[in-house]
Amino acid sequence: MNRPAPPSRGPAMTRAVALPEPRRFSALVLRLRPVGESDIMVDLFSRELGRLTGLAKGGKRSQKRFFGLLLAGHHLEVSLLPGRRDDLWLLQGARLIASHLGLRQDYRRLLCAGPVLELLLRAAAPHDPHPRALDLALMTLARLERAEDVHEMASALVIFLARLLGEMGYGLGLESCLHCGRPLAQVAAPRLSLAGGLACPQCPPTPHDRQVPPGLVKSLGSALSLEPPALGRLSLSPALLRPGLGFLSDFWRQVTGHDLPSLGLALDLLPPFPSRRKTL
C-alpha cells in the first residue's frame, strides 16, 4: 500500500522568523510604577528617543537582571525591545552607569532632585528627543549630590529650571521688555512675566507680572547664556533663590498644565528672608 507523500513545507514554514534586535542606549530613570504582582513600568529619558516607557517583566522579583538597578535617578544603559504597543517597550536588561548615591544621603538633595525628574516626565512628549536636556539633567544631579548646603542645592535647581525652558523650546526672553521692546540695559527695575520674559516699569502691570528683587533677572540671564561647563560654577545670592524658584515654579506649572508638587517641596526648603527693618 502506497502511503501519501507528506505535504511539502512552504517557504513560510522553513524560514526562521527573525527576531528584532534589542536597542541599547543610556537613559535616566524618571519614575517606577508597579504592575500586578511582579512587573514594573519604568519611565525613562534617553538621548536617542527622549521620554519612553519600558515594562520590566518580573522586575520586582528579579535577582539577576534588575536587582538594585531600577531606582529613580539612576543613570542606566538599557536594552529594550519594541512592545506590541508603539508607546511601550520591553526592558530586557540594564547596567548601572551612575547611581547618584549622594542624593539619598541628604533628604534636601533628594527634594531638589525631584523636580529634575518630574519635569522631564511632564514637559517632554513621548519619543521626542532632547539630548541636551538629558545632559543638563545629569549635570544638575551630579552637582546636587555634591552640594553641602541648601543654597548650593537651590542654585543648581534654579539654573536647571531656567535652562530647561530653552532646551525644551519654551524660552524666557530677558533681553528686552515684552510689551514695549525697551532693552534691559535701559530698565531700572524690571518685573518678570509669566508670559515669557521681563516687563519694564513704564508699561502697565498685568496679572502675569511678578515683582522680583534686583539682580534676579541678571542671574537668570547668566544661567541662560553661559556655556554648560561654566554653569557648575554659577551660584545665586541667597536672597534671590526663593523669588527665583517661586517664579520659575509658576512658569513651569503654566507651561506643563500640571501642579508639579516636587517644586513646592523644594521651595519649602528655603526659609523666607525677612524684609529689612529700619533701626532707630
NUVEX-436196 format. One record per residue: x, y, z of N, C-alpha, C in turn; residue in one letter. Coordinates in pm, whole numbers, plus 50000, padded with zeros to 5 digits. Layout:
BEGIN
X / Y / Z / X / Y / Z / X / Y / Z / A
...
END
This chain:
BEGIN
50085 / 49881 / 50000 / 50000 / 50000 / 50000 / 50088 / 50124 / 50000 / M
50063 / 50208 / 49903 / 50143 / 50330 / 49892 / 50089 / 50438 / 49985 / N
50176 / 50488 / 50067 / 50135 / 50597 / 50158 / 50149 / 50731 / 50087 / R
50054 / 50819 / 50115 / 50064 / 50951 / 50050 / 50186 / 51027 / 50101 / P
50248 / 51099 / 50010 / 50366 / 51178 / 50048 / 50327 / 51290 / 50143 / A
50410 / 51319 / 50242 / 50377 / 51430 / 50335 / 50371 / 51560 / 50259 / P
50287 / 51651 / 50307 / 50275 / 51781 / 50239 / 50408 / 51855 / 50244 / P
50440 / 51917 / 50133 / 50566 / 51993 / 50127 / 50557 / 52118 / 50211 / S
50668 / 52154 / 50273 / 50673 / 52275 / 50354 / 50698 / 52395 / 50265 / R
50615 / 52493 / 50279 / 50630 / 52615 / 50201 / 50742 / 52700 / 50257 / G
50775 / 52808 / 50187 / 50882 / 52897 / 50234 / 50857 / 52954 / 50371 / P
50728 / 52978 / 50401 / 50696 / 53038 / 50531 / 50724 / 52943 / 50645 / A
50719 / 52810 / 50617 / 50739 / 52711 / 50723 / 50886 / 52679 / 50744 / M
50967 / 52696 / 50640 / 51108 / 52660 / 50652 / 51195 / 52777 / 50694 / T
51150 / 52898 / 50671 / 51231 / 53014 / 50703 / 51213 / 53052 / 50851 / R
51318 / 53066 / 50923 / 51311 / 53104 / 51064 / 51264 / 53250 / 51076 / A
51182 / 53272 / 51175 / 51132 / 53407 / 51199 / 51243 / 53490 / 51263 / V
51274 / 53602 / 51201 / 51381 / 53688 / 51253 / 51329 / 53772 / 51369 / A
51393 / 53758 / 51483 / 51354 / 53836 / 51600 / 51422 / 53972 / 51596 / L
51353 / 54075 / 51640 / 51416 / 54208 / 51639 / 51532 / 54215 / 51737 / P
51634 / 54286 / 51697 / 51749 / 54306 / 51784 / 51716 / 54409 / 51891 / E
51754 / 54385 / 52015 / 51730 / 54487 / 52119 / 51812 / 54613 / 52093 / P
51754 / 54725 / 52130 / 51823 / 54852 / 52117 / 51886 / 54886 / 52252 / R
52009 / 54937 / 52247 / 52082 / 54970 / 52370 / 52120 / 55117 / 52367 / R
52088 / 55186 / 52476 / 52130 / 55324 / 52491 / 52121 / 55361 / 52638 / F
52179 / 55476 / 52672 / 52177 / 55521 / 52811 / 52048 / 55599 / 52837 / S
51998 / 55588 / 52958 / 51872 / 55654 / 52994 / 51870 / 55683 / 53143 / A
51799 / 55789 / 53178 / 51779 / 55828 / 53317 / 51643 / 55777 / 53363 / L
51640 / 55711 / 53478 / 51514 / 55659 / 53533 / 51437 / 55774 / 53597 / V
51315 / 55798 / 53548 / 51233 / 55907 / 53599 / 51131 / 55862 / 53702 / L
51070 / 55744 / 53677 / 50960 / 55702 / 53765 / 50941 / 55552 / 53752 / R
50896 / 55489 / 53861 / 50865 / 55346 / 53862 / 50720 / 55328 / 53904 / L
50650 / 55236 / 53835 / 50510 / 55208 / 53868 / 50491 / 55057 / 53872 / R
50443 / 55002 / 53984 / 50420 / 54857 / 53989 / 50303 / 54816 / 53901 / P
50317 / 54699 / 53838 / 50212 / 54641 / 53754 / 50192 / 54497 / 53798 / V
50076 / 54467 / 53853 / 50050 / 54332 / 53900 / 50140 / 54295 / 54016 / G
50169 / 54165 / 54027 / 50245 / 54114 / 54141 / 50397 / 54123 / 54121 / E
50442 / 54125 / 53995 / 50586 / 54113 / 53976 / 50646 / 54209 / 53874 / S
50565 / 54278 / 53794 / 50618 / 54362 / 53687 / 50629 / 54508 / 53731 / D
50714 / 54582 / 53661 / 50735 / 54724 / 53690 / 50733 / 54802 / 53558 / I
50657 / 54910 / 53557 / 50658 / 55004 / 53445 / 50763 / 55111 / 53478 / M
50857 / 55131 / 53387 / 50970 / 55221 / 53411 / 50966 / 55334 / 53310 / V
50953 / 55457 / 53359 / 50960 / 55575 / 53272 / 51106 / 55620 / 53263 / D
51156 / 55634 / 53140 / 51296 / 55665 / 53114 / 51307 / 55789 / 53027 / L
51426 / 55850 / 53030 / 51456 / 55962 / 52940 / 51592 / 55934 / 52878 / F
51593 / 55919 / 52746 / 51716 / 55883 / 52676 / 51755 / 55994 / 52578 / S
51880 / 55992 / 52538 / 51929 / 56090 / 52441 / 51873 / 56062 / 52302 / R
51856 / 55934 / 52269 / 51813 / 55897 / 52134 / 51663 / 55910 / 52113 / E
51584 / 55874 / 52213 / 51438 / 55868 / 52194 / 51362 / 55965 / 52284 / L
51429 / 56037 / 52371 / 51357 / 56123 / 52464 / 51287 / 56039 / 52570 / G
51165 / 56079 / 52605 / 51092 / 56006 / 52710 / 51026 / 55881 / 52652 / R
51041 / 55771 / 52725 / 50980 / 55645 / 52683 / 50947 / 55562 / 52805 / L
50864 / 55460 / 52785 / 50821 / 55373 / 52894 / 50858 / 55229 / 52860 / T
50921 / 55162 / 52955 / 50958 / 55022 / 52938 / 50893 / 54935 / 53044 / G
50856 / 54815 / 53007 / 50798 / 54719 / 53101 / 50905 / 54618 / 53140 / L
50936 / 54614 / 53269 / 51032 / 54517 / 53323 / 50954 / 54397 / 53375 / A
50945 / 54292 / 53294 / 50873 / 54172 / 53334 / 50949 / 54105 / 53450 / K
50877 / 54081 / 53558 / 50939 / 54020 / 53675 / 51036 / 54112 / 53746 / G
51025 / 54242 / 53723 / 51120 / 54337 / 53780 / 51122 / 54340 / 53932 / G
51008 / 54311 / 53995 / 51004 / 54314 / 54142 / 51082 / 54199 / 54203 / K
51085 / 54087 / 54134 / 51145 / 53966 / 54193 / 51282 / 53935 / 54134 / R
51323 / 54008 / 54033 / 51447 / 53975 / 53965 / 51568 / 53989 / 54057 / S
51647 / 53883 / 54066 / 51773 / 53886 / 54143 / 51895 / 53894 / 54052 / Q
51871 / 53898 / 53920 / 51982 / 53896 / 53826 / 51978 / 54014 / 53731 / K
51868 / 54030 / 53656 / 51863 / 54132 / 53551 / 51850 / 54273 / 53606 / R
51769 / 54292 / 53713 / 51736 / 54427 / 53757 / 51765 / 54454 / 53904 / F
51830 / 54362 / 53972 / 51848 / 54377 / 54117 / 51928 / 54504 / 54149 / F
51867 / 54595 / 54225 / 51933 / 54717 / 54268 / 51951 / 54822 / 54160 / G
51891 / 54800 / 54041 / 51913 / 54892 / 53929 / 51797 / 54988 / 53906 / L
51675 / 54941 / 53926 / 51558 / 55020 / 53891 / 51520 / 55112 / 54007 / L
51588 / 55226 / 54012 / 51560 / 55328 / 54112 / 51556 / 55463 / 54042 / L
51462 / 55549 / 54083 / 51451 / 55683 / 54024 / 51581 / 55759 / 54046 / A
51631 / 55821 / 53940 / 51757 / 55894 / 53947 / 51877 / 55815 / 53901 / G
51863 / 55685 / 53881 / 51973 / 55605 / 53830 / 51994 / 55634 / 53682 / H
52119 / 55641 / 53642 / 52155 / 55653 / 53500 / 52200 / 55515 / 53456 / H
52127 / 55457 / 53358 / 52149 / 55319 / 53318 / 52181 / 55308 / 53170 / L
52247 / 55200 / 53135 / 52249 / 55154 / 52997 / 52143 / 55045 / 52987 / E
52041 / 55067 / 52905 / 51927 / 54976 / 52900 / 51924 / 54903 / 52766 / V
51865 / 54784 / 52769 / 51843 / 54704 / 52649 / 51692 / 54688 / 52633 / S
51637 / 54735 / 52520 / 51492 / 54741 / 52500 / 51452 / 54674 / 52370 / L
51336 / 54607 / 52375 / 51273 / 54553 / 52256 / 51141 / 54624 / 52233 / L
51101 / 54645 / 52107 / 50969 / 54707 / 52082 / 50857 / 54618 / 52137 / P
50759 / 54680 / 52200 / 50645 / 54606 / 52250 / 50533 / 54600 / 52148 / G
50420 / 54543 / 52187 / 50306 / 54535 / 52098 / 50243 / 54672 / 52074 / R
50260 / 54760 / 52171 / 50211 / 54897 / 52156 / 50327 / 54987 / 52118 / R
50296 / 55090 / 52038 / 50400 / 55181 / 51993 / 50463 / 55258 / 52108 / D
50386 / 55280 / 52215 / 50436 / 55362 / 52325 / 50493 / 55281 / 52440 / D
50512 / 55150 / 52420 / 50561 / 55065 / 52527 / 50673 / 54976 / 52476 / L
50785 / 54976 / 52549 / 50899 / 54891 / 52518 / 50911 / 54782 / 52623 / W
50980 / 54674 / 52587 / 51008 / 54566 / 52681 / 51152 / 54580 / 52728 / L
51169 / 54601 / 52858 / 51301 / 54619 / 52916 / 51365 / 54483 / 52939 / L
51470 / 54452 / 52862 / 51535 / 54322 / 52868 / 51646 / 54315 / 52971 / Q
51716 / 54426 / 52991 / 51827 / 54426 / 53086 / 51876 / 54567 / 53108 / G
51964 / 54583 / 53205 / 52017 / 54716 / 53239 / 52153 / 54702 / 53304 / A
52233 / 54806 / 53287 / 52364 / 54814 / 53351 / 52380 / 54953 / 53410 / R
52430 / 54961 / 53533 / 52441 / 55088 / 53603 / 52556 / 55171 / 53548 / L
52525 / 55298 / 53514 / 52629 / 55394 / 53475 / 52660 / 55486 / 53593 / I
52558 / 55541 / 53655 / 52576 / 55630 / 53772 / 52455 / 55616 / 53862 / A
52479 / 55597 / 53991 / 52369 / 55579 / 54086 / 52324 / 55710 / 54149 / S
52409 / 55815 / 54143 / 52382 / 55940 / 54214 / 52347 / 55912 / 54360 / H
52430 / 55828 / 54420 / 52406 / 55785 / 54558 / 52401 / 55902 / 54654 / L
52480 / 56007 / 54627 / 52483 / 56120 / 54718 / 52348 / 56186 / 54738 / G
52258 / 56172 / 54641 / 52124 / 56230 / 54657 / 52049 / 56168 / 54773 / L
52072 / 56039 / 54796 / 51999 / 55968 / 54901 / 52066 / 55980 / 55037 / R
52178 / 56050 / 55042 / 52247 / 56069 / 55169 / 52207 / 56198 / 55239 / Q
52123 / 56278 / 55173 / 52074 / 56404 / 55231 / 51936 / 56430 / 55172 / D
51834 / 56432 / 55259 / 51697 / 56446 / 55209 / 51678 / 56575 / 55132 / Y
51757 / 56679 / 55161 / 51744 / 56806 / 55089 / 51789 / 56792 / 54945 / R
51896 / 56716 / 54924 / 51941 / 56690 / 54788 / 51833 / 56614 / 54711 / R
51773 / 56518 / 54777 / 51670 / 56436 / 54713 / 51548 / 56521 / 54676 / L
51511 / 56614 / 54764 / 51397 / 56700 / 54734 / 51427 / 56794 / 54618 / L
51551 / 56842 / 54608 / 51586 / 56930 / 54496 / 51602 / 56852 / 54366 / C
51630 / 56722 / 54376 / 51640 / 56640 / 54255 / 51502 / 56602 / 54202 / A
51401 / 56605 / 54288 / 51266 / 56566 / 54246 / 51216 / 56642 / 54124 / G
51225 / 56777 / 54123 / 51178 / 56850 / 54006 / 51252 / 56818 / 53877 / P
51380 / 56780 / 53886 / 51456 / 56744 / 53766 / 51390 / 56626 / 53697 / V
51355 / 56524 / 53775 / 51292 / 56405 / 53719 / 51148 / 56433 / 53678 / L
51075 / 56507 / 53762 / 50934 / 56530 / 53732 / 50915 / 56615 / 53606 / E
51002 / 56713 / 53584 / 50986 / 56798 / 53466 / 51019 / 56722 / 53338 / L
51120 / 56637 / 53339 / 51145 / 56556 / 53220 / 51028 / 56464 / 53192 / L
50958 / 56423 / 53296 / 50841 / 56337 / 53281 / 50721 / 56414 / 53228 / L
50702 / 56537 / 53275 / 50580 / 56612 / 53243 / 50595 / 56705 / 53123 / R
50717 / 56755 / 53100 / 50734 / 56858 / 52996 / 50769 / 56801 / 52860 / A
50814 / 56676 / 52855 / 50858 / 56617 / 52728 / 50752 / 56522 / 52674 / A
50727 / 56530 / 52545 / 50636 / 56437 / 52479 / 50708 / 56304 / 52457 / A
50635 / 56192 / 52453 / 50700 / 56063 / 52428 / 50772 / 56060 / 52293 / P
50889 / 55999 / 52293 / 50969 / 55978 / 52171 / 51001 / 56110 / 52101 / H
51026 / 56214 / 52180 / 51067 / 56343 / 52127 / 51206 / 56374 / 52184 / D
51312 / 56345 / 52109 / 51447 / 56355 / 52166 / 51487 / 56498 / 52200 / P
51547 / 56514 / 52317 / 51608 / 56640 / 52360 / 51740 / 56604 / 52428 / H
51842 / 56573 / 52349 / 51967 / 56524 / 52409 / 52031 / 56622 / 52506 / P
52022 / 56753 / 52479 / 52085 / 56849 / 52570 / 52007 / 56860 / 52700 / R
51878 / 56829 / 52697 / 51801 / 56827 / 52821 / 51849 / 56715 / 52912 / A
51882 / 56600 / 52853 / 51937 / 56491 / 52934 / 52072 / 56529 / 52990 / L
52158 / 56590 / 52908 / 52289 / 56633 / 52958 / 52273 / 56731 / 53073 / D
52178 / 56824 / 53060 / 52153 / 56922 / 53166 / 52106 / 56854 / 53293 / L
52017 / 56758 / 53281 / 51967 / 56687 / 53399 / 52078 / 56610 / 53469 / A
52161 / 56540 / 53393 / 52270 / 56464 / 53454 / 52371 / 56556 / 53521 / L
52400 / 56670 / 53460 / 52491 / 56766 / 53520 / 52433 / 56821 / 53650 / M
52303 / 56848 / 53652 / 52239 / 56901 / 53772 / 52238 / 56798 / 53885 / T
52205 / 56673 / 53853 / 52205 / 56569 / 53955 / 52345 / 56548 / 54013 / L
52447 / 56554 / 53927 / 52584 / 56539 / 53976 / 52622 / 56653 / 54069 / A
52577 / 56774 / 54037 / 52607 / 56888 / 54124 / 52530 / 56877 / 54255 / R
52406 / 56832 / 54249 / 52326 / 56821 / 54370 / 52385 / 56718 / 54467 / L
52435 / 56607 / 54414 / 52484 / 56504 / 54507 / 52614 / 56543 / 54575 / E
52677 / 56650 / 54530 / 52798 / 56702 / 54597 / 52769 / 56824 / 54683 / R
52651 / 56883 / 54669 / 52620 / 57009 / 54738 / 52613 / 56987 / 54889 / A
52668 / 57083 / 54964 / 52674 / 57070 / 55110 / 52569 / 57154 / 55181 / E
52522 / 57262 / 55119 / 52422 / 57346 / 55187 / 52304 / 57370 / 55094 / D
52194 / 57413 / 55154 / 52069 / 57426 / 55078 / 52077 / 57536 / 54974 / V
52160 / 57637 / 54996 / 52172 / 57744 / 54897 / 52237 / 57693 / 54768 / H
52338 / 57608 / 54782 / 52402 / 57548 / 54664 / 52302 / 57456 / 54591 / E
52223 / 57381 / 54668 / 52124 / 57293 / 54607 / 52019 / 57373 / 54531 / M
51970 / 57479 / 54594 / 51866 / 57560 / 54530 / 51921 / 57633 / 54408 / A
52048 / 57676 / 54412 / 52109 / 57739 / 54296 / 52111 / 57643 / 54177 / S
52152 / 57519 / 54203 / 52155 / 57419 / 54096 / 52017 / 57398 / 54036 / A
51914 / 57397 / 54121 / 51777 / 57375 / 54073 / 51727 / 57493 / 53993 / L
51751 / 57615 / 54041 / 51706 / 57734 / 53968 / 51771 / 57740 / 53830 / V
51900 / 57711 / 53824 / 51971 / 57712 / 53695 / 51911 / 57606 / 53602 / I
51882 / 57488 / 53656 / 51821 / 57384 / 53575 / 51686 / 57428 / 53520 / F
51602 / 57485 / 53605 / 51467 / 57525 / 53563 / 51473 / 57631 / 53453 / L
51563 / 57727 / 53468 / 51576 / 57832 / 53367 / 51630 / 57777 / 53237 / A
51733 / 57696 / 53247 / 51800 / 57644 / 53127 / 51710 / 57546 / 53051 / R
51633 / 57466 / 53124 / 51548 / 57367 / 53060 / 51440 / 57432 / 52973 / L
51397 / 57552 / 53010 / 51297 / 57621 / 52928 / 51346 / 57635 / 52785 / L
51470 / 57677 / 52769 / 51526 / 57691 / 52635 / 51546 / 57557 / 52567 / G
51594 / 57457 / 52642 / 51621 / 57327 / 52582 / 51493 / 57260 / 52533 / E
51380 / 57287 / 52599 / 51254 / 57226 / 52559 / 51174 / 57312 / 52462 / M
51230 / 57427 / 52423 / 51167 / 57509 / 52321 / 51071 / 57614 / 52371 / G
51069 / 57641 / 52502 / 50978 / 57742 / 52555 / 51045 / 57879 / 52560 / Y
51162 / 57886 / 52615 / 51239 / 58010 / 52616 / 51189 / 58110 / 52720 / G
51278 / 58199 / 52757 / 51249 / 58306 / 52852 / 51325 / 58428 / 52803 / L
51253 / 58522 / 52742 / 51318 / 58639 / 52683 / 51351 / 58744 / 52786 / G
51480 / 58767 / 52809 / 51524 / 58863 / 52910 / 51604 / 58978 / 52850 / L
51606 / 58990 / 52720 / 51686 / 59096 / 52658 / 51613 / 59230 / 52652 / E
51479 / 59226 / 52648 / 51402 / 59350 / 52634 / 51262 / 59328 / 52688 / S
51190 / 59440 / 52709 / 51053 / 59435 / 52762 / 50960 / 59365 / 52662 / C
50878 / 59274 / 52713 / 50785 / 59202 / 52628 / 50684 / 59295 / 52561 / L
50651 / 59407 / 52629 / 50542 / 59492 / 52583 / 50589 / 59604 / 52491 / H
50695 / 59674 / 52528 / 50738 / 59791 / 52450 / 50872 / 59771 / 52380 / C
50942 / 59663 / 52410 / 51070 / 59637 / 52346 / 51187 / 59714 / 52403 / G
51169 / 59784 / 52515 / 51279 / 59860 / 52575 / 51390 / 59764 / 52617 / R
51515 / 59789 / 52578 / 51625 / 59699 / 52613 / 51645 / 59690 / 52764 / P
51691 / 59575 / 52810 / 51714 / 59553 / 52953 / 51808 / 59658 / 53011 / L
51909 / 59701 / 52934 / 52006 / 59799 / 52984 / 51939 / 59930 / 53021 / A
51821 / 59959 / 52967 / 51751 / 60083 / 52996 / 51637 / 60064 / 53096 / Q
51627 / 59946 / 53156 / 51519 / 59916 / 53251 / 51579 / 59914 / 53392 / V
51531 / 60003 / 53477 / 51588 / 60016 / 53611 / 51542 / 59907 / 53706 / A
51412 / 59876 / 53704 / 51356 / 59777 / 53797 / 51262 / 59685 / 53721 / A
51315 / 59588 / 53647 / 51230 / 59503 / 53565 / 51145 / 59407 / 53649 / P
51030 / 59376 / 53596 / 50946 / 59270 / 53651 / 50963 / 59147 / 53562 / R
50934 / 59030 / 53618 / 50932 / 58908 / 53539 / 50788 / 58872 / 53509 / L
50762 / 58826 / 53389 / 50626 / 58797 / 53345 / 50611 / 58650 / 53310 / S
50499 / 58591 / 53352 / 50469 / 58453 / 53316 / 50436 / 58440 / 53168 / L
50427 / 58553 / 53098 / 50410 / 58549 / 52953 / 50538 / 58510 / 52883 / A
50650 / 58506 / 52955 / 50773 / 58455 / 52898 / 50887 / 58552 / 52888 / G
50899 / 58645 / 52981 / 51011 / 58738 / 52974 / 51002 / 58844 / 53081 / G
51055 / 58963 / 53052 / 51054 / 59071 / 53150 / 50963 / 59184 / 53104 / L
50921 / 59265 / 53200 / 50836 / 59382 / 53174 / 50899 / 59501 / 53245 / A
50899 / 59615 / 53179 / 50961 / 59734 / 53238 / 50858 / 59812 / 53320 / C
50902 / 59895 / 53414 / 50808 / 59969 / 53499 / 50728 / 60074 / 53422 / P
50773 / 60113 / 53303 / 50699 / 60211 / 53224 / 50571 / 60152 / 53164 / Q
50566 / 60019 / 53151 / 50448 / 59954 / 53094 / 50352 / 59916 / 53207 / C
50220 / 59926 / 53183 / 50123 / 59891 / 53288 / 50139 / 59746 / 53331 / P
50130 / 59719 / 53460 / 50143 / 59580 / 53507 / 50026 / 59495 / 53462 / P
50051 / 59366 / 53447 / 49948 / 59270 / 53409 / 49940 / 59161 / 53516 / T
49833 / 59081 / 53516 / 49824 / 58972 / 53615 / 49937 / 58871 / 53604 / P
50008 / 58869 / 53490 / 50118 / 58773 / 53474 / 50249 / 58823 / 53534 / H
50256 / 58950 / 53572 / 50383 / 59008 / 53617 / 50413 / 58971 / 53761 / D
50542 / 58956 / 53790 / 50589 / 58929 / 53925 / 50700 / 59029 / 53958 / R
50687 / 59097 / 54071 / 50794 / 59186 / 54116 / 50906 / 59101 / 54173 / Q
51028 / 59125 / 54130 / 51142 / 59043 / 54173 / 51253 / 59134 / 54225 / V
51339 / 59082 / 54311 / 51448 / 59164 / 54366 / 51553 / 59198 / 54261 / P
51623 / 59310 / 54280 / 51730 / 59346 / 54187 / 51834 / 59234 / 54177 / P
51879 / 59209 / 54060 / 51981 / 59107 / 54039 / 51929 / 58974 / 53989 / G
51799 / 58945 / 54008 / 51747 / 58815 / 53968 / 51746 / 58801 / 53816 / L
51703 / 58907 / 53746 / 51698 / 58899 / 53600 / 51839 / 58877 / 53543 / V
51937 / 58946 / 53600 / 52075 / 58929 / 53553 / 52125 / 58787 / 53580 / K
52093 / 58733 / 53697 / 52137 / 58597 / 53730 / 52072 / 58494 / 53639 / S
51943 / 58511 / 53610 / 51876 / 58419 / 53518 / 51933 / 58432 / 53377 / L
51968 / 58554 / 53339 / 52031 / 58575 / 53210 / 52164 / 58501 / 53199 / G
52240 / 58500 / 53308 / 52366 / 58425 / 53309 / 52342 / 58275 / 53297 / S
52238 / 58227 / 53366 / 52204 / 58085 / 53359 / 52167 / 58043 / 53217 / A
52107 / 58135 / 53142 / 52066 / 58103 / 53005 / 52180 / 58115 / 52904 / L
52275 / 58202 / 52931 / 52375 / 58233 / 52829 / 52508 / 58161 / 52847 / S
52542 / 58120 / 52968 / 52673 / 58058 / 52991 / 52684 / 57923 / 52920 / L
52805 / 57888 / 52883 / 52830 / 57756 / 52827 / 52816 / 57651 / 52937 / E
52773 / 57528 / 52902 / 52749 / 57425 / 53005 / 52863 / 57406 / 53105 / P
52991 / 57402 / 53065 / 53096 / 57382 / 53167 / 53099 / 57491 / 53274 / P
53056 / 57613 / 53239 / 53061 / 57723 / 53336 / 52940 / 57724 / 53429 / A
52836 / 57650 / 53396 / 52715 / 57653 / 53480 / 52741 / 57595 / 53618 / L
52833 / 57500 / 53628 / 52862 / 57441 / 53758 / 52925 / 57536 / 53856 / G
52979 / 57647 / 53806 / 53041 / 57747 / 53895 / 52947 / 57864 / 53925 / R
52830 / 57864 / 53862 / 52735 / 57974 / 53883 / 52649 / 57947 / 54006 / L
52642 / 58044 / 54097 / 52557 / 58034 / 54216 / 52482 / 58165 / 54233 / S
52358 / 58155 / 54277 / 52277 / 58273 / 54301 / 52291 / 58319 / 54445 / L
52274 / 58450 / 54466 / 52273 / 58503 / 54601 / 52156 / 58441 / 54679 / S
52176 / 58411 / 54809 / 52066 / 58352 / 54887 / 51936 / 58432 / 54880 / P
51945 / 58564 / 54872 / 51823 / 58646 / 54868 / 51747 / 58631 / 54738 / A
51811 / 58575 / 54634 / 51745 / 58560 / 54504 / 51683 / 58422 / 54486 / L
51717 / 58329 / 54573 / 51679 / 58191 / 54549 / 51529 / 58167 / 54561 / L
51469 / 58216 / 54668 / 51325 / 58190 / 54686 / 51241 / 58260 / 54579 / R
51262 / 58390 / 54551 / 51182 / 58451 / 54444 / 51211 / 58389 / 54307 / P
51337 / 58350 / 54281 / 51369 / 58288 / 54154 / 51302 / 58153 / 54139 / G
51310 / 58071 / 54244 / 51247 / 57939 / 54239 / 51095 / 57951 / 54234 / L
51040 / 58052 / 54305 / 50896 / 58071 / 54303 / 50845 / 58110 / 54165 / G
50914 / 58203 / 54099 / 50871 / 58245 / 53964 / 50882 / 58130 / 53865 / F
50996 / 58061 / 53865 / 51015 / 57952 / 53769 / 50920 / 57836 / 53796 / L
50884 / 57814 / 53922 / 50785 / 57711 / 53953 / 50651 / 57746 / 53892 / S
50608 / 57871 / 53909 / 50481 / 57914 / 53849 / 50487 / 57907 / 53697 / D
50601 / 57943 / 53639 / 50616 / 57939 / 53494 / 50602 / 57796 / 53443 / F
50670 / 57702 / 53508 / 50664 / 57564 / 53462 / 50526 / 57503 / 53483 / W
50459 / 57539 / 53590 / 50322 / 57489 / 53609 / 50230 / 57537 / 53497 / R
50250 / 57661 / 53456 / 50170 / 57715 / 53346 / 50204 / 57645 / 53215 / Q
50332 / 57619 / 53191 / 50375 / 57557 / 53066 / 50324 / 57413 / 53055 / V
50336 / 57336 / 53163 / 50302 / 57194 / 53158 / 50155 / 57166 / 53184 / T
50087 / 57257 / 53254 / 49949 / 57231 / 53292 / 49938 / 57132 / 53406 / G
50047 / 57108 / 53478 / 50047 / 57016 / 53592 / 50083 / 57093 / 53720 / H
50042 / 57037 / 53833 / 50067 / 57103 / 53961 / 50214 / 57096 / 54002 / D
50285 / 56991 / 53961 / 50428 / 56974 / 53990 / 50458 / 56987 / 54140 / L
50406 / 56895 / 54220 / 50425 / 56907 / 54366 / 50570 / 56904 / 54412 / P
50659 / 56843 / 54333 / 50800 / 56838 / 54375 / 50860 / 56978 / 54384 / S
50812 / 57072 / 54302 / 50864 / 57208 / 54310 / 50823 / 57275 / 54440 / L
50703 / 57248 / 54487 / 50660 / 57302 / 54615 / 50742 / 57249 / 54731 / G
50778 / 57121 / 54726 / 50861 / 57062 / 54831 / 51000 / 57124 / 54832 / L
51055 / 57147 / 54714 / 51187 / 57209 / 54706 / 51182 / 57353 / 54757 / A
51075 / 57426 / 54724 / 51062 / 57564 / 54768 / 51052 / 57574 / 54919 / L
50991 / 57474 / 54982 / 50975 / 57475 / 55127 / 51109 / 57460 / 55200 / D
51213 / 57419 / 55129 / 51345 / 57410 / 55193 / 51405 / 57547 / 55221 / L
51356 / 57648 / 55149 / 51412 / 57783 / 55162 / 51327 / 57866 / 55255 / L
51383 / 57909 / 55368 / 51304 / 57996 / 55457 / 51283 / 58132 / 55393 / P
51170 / 58195 / 55414 / 51152 / 58331 / 55360 / 51248 / 58426 / 55427 / P
51312 / 58509 / 55348 / 51407 / 58605 / 55403 / 51331 / 58726 / 55458 / F
51358 / 58764 / 55582 / 51286 / 58877 / 55640 / 51318 / 59007 / 55569 / P
51220 / 59091 / 55560 / 51244 / 59223 / 55500 / 51330 / 59307 / 55593 / S
51408 / 59396 / 55535 / 51495 / 59482 / 55614 / 51414 / 59583 / 55692 / R
51448 / 59601 / 55817 / 51379 / 59697 / 55901 / 51473 / 59811 / 55937 / R
51418 / 59928 / 55936 / 51498 / 60043 / 55975 / 51512 / 60045 / 56129 / K
51631 / 60069 / 56174 / 51655 / 60077 / 56317 / 51663 / 60222 / 56359 / T
51607 / 60249 / 56474 / 51607 / 60386 / 56526 / 51740 / 60415 / 56596 / L
END
